[in-house]
């Protein structure tokens, strides 16, 4: 079975986005174990092909296009799938259409891009879904956050692509409701990357210290003030939890010493702290997952550290900046009977008492994870069985 799979993969300028790669890694591992070979749609096909040992083709690309130009490109790409083209001979869409024509099915892998915040991603996925429909290939959409802001033409495109899919998987109850509003029956489950690097039967790892993963984006929160507030929260965490404080950038450089991506904010916060801290370099998803699961407490503005940590019963405090990050963080935590999030602008004022309460609940959180883990793992395995059948 050959499957064309689209995820936000491809390391550009040596910058790794661990969460995006982790969701594709999960899809690759699950389908590979069921006898499927993937053709990745990637921003950097050569890099992705080498990383996952798969074939890869370039993205269709709607980058930098306005609405009218995106509509025109979508129409041209779908015409190419119908056998009529005005596209240039070197247009990347040719390779995608050819890959789908040679495949048994198409997978849109996990992510949070089906929202009006990123119309280029909506068009990219709508184009791939349209190609699959025109060529008679089954489509599965897995591990998605929908919206929360989804309006006008974006809403229409997302509704059409979801309705064309044989299966749709979402990862939050709010996304499940939005799918229903669009006339789509979806499956609600944990994020696809929840069990990356986690072998069945493994006991809880030894845990110590505080792990910190922040996003460089602070929303509308004032930077200097917010840095000071986060530093105060982390100093309190160091006092309450004990052990080392480690910073780990989920969007960061794989080489070099200059801080880039999330590491820029990490350095600013570390400079304001009184507690000592260290930096764990950005690396591959499996290593990031192991790190998250071996911490005694996670404080994160990123989504996937919480996805990795919660199955191991690690208490998580999420720092949210807007409706989108709140939906994702609360959704990830809710699967594992956790709910500790605070606005990043209140990292110290609301965050410190929430931190203390969270630490007090750590034994209950760990016990709940032990009960929930086999249930979620079993549900995940059944989902991927169904995905393979639908694509096969």
Secondary structure, DSSP 8 states (H G I E B T S, - for coil): -EEEEE-S---BTTEEEHHHHHHHHHHHHHHHTTT-EEEEEESSHHHHHHHHTSEEEE----TT--HHHHHHHHHHHHHHHTT---S-TT-THHHHHHHHHHSSEEEE-SEEEESGGGHHHHHHHHHHHHHHHHTT-EEEEEEEEE-SS--HHHHHHHHHHHHT-SEEEESSHHHHHHHHHTT---EE-S-GGGGTT--TT-------SEEEE--S--TTS-HHHHHHHHHHHHHHHHHHH-S-EEEE-SEEESS-SS--THHHHHHHHHHH-SS--EEE----HHHHHHHHHT-SEEEESSSHHHHHHHTTT-EEEEEE-SHHHHHHHHHHHHTTT---EEEGGGTTTTHHHHHHHHHHTHHHHHHHHHHHHHHHHHHHHHHHHHHHHHH-
